[in-house]
Structures are given as structure tokens and as C-alpha cells.
Amino acid sequence: MPTAYTVKADAKGRLVMPRELRDEYGITAGATFFVERDTSGVGLRIARAENPFDALAEHAIAEFRAGRTRTLEDFAEEHGINLDGE
């Protein structure tokens, strides 16, 4: 697998990622990236931007499916919290 790829920009400045990279990194349509100048000012660094809430949601769903979640009422009772606002 090459470590560098040659890509061309279209008239709107879009770059097309080679399929090999898209497959390897799970890049799909609509993926968001950070682009910054490297320290030399000559090149660019590209990093995939991930929404941290997506990762939290995936974790929460996995915990729920594994049966490791509790209701708010159970949590409050366990910690002596009154949910009635009194």
C-alpha cells in the first residue's frame, strides 16, 4: 500500500480520496475533515473530524443492548436523590 497518493482538485477545489483510503478509513459521503497548513506552510494536513456525541450515542446503545443500563429512578434511589423536587 502506498504512503502517498496523487489526487487532483476539480474546479470547485474538491479532492477525491482514492477508494483504498476510503475503504481503509471507513470514509463515506458526507464525512467531515479538518484541513490545516503544516508547520512548513507548504503542505496540508487532513484529519477526519468525528462528532463526539456520535461516539457517546454508540456507546450508550451498546450498553443498553448489553443490559448494563438503569432507569433514572433506580439511579436516584440508589444515591438517595429525590426526583419529586421536594
Buried (B, 14 or more C-beta within 10 A) or exposed (E): EEEEEEEEEEEEEEEEBEEEEBEEEEBEEEEEEEEEEEEEEEEEEEEEEEEEEEEEEEEEEEEEEEEEEEEEEEEBEEEEEEEEEE
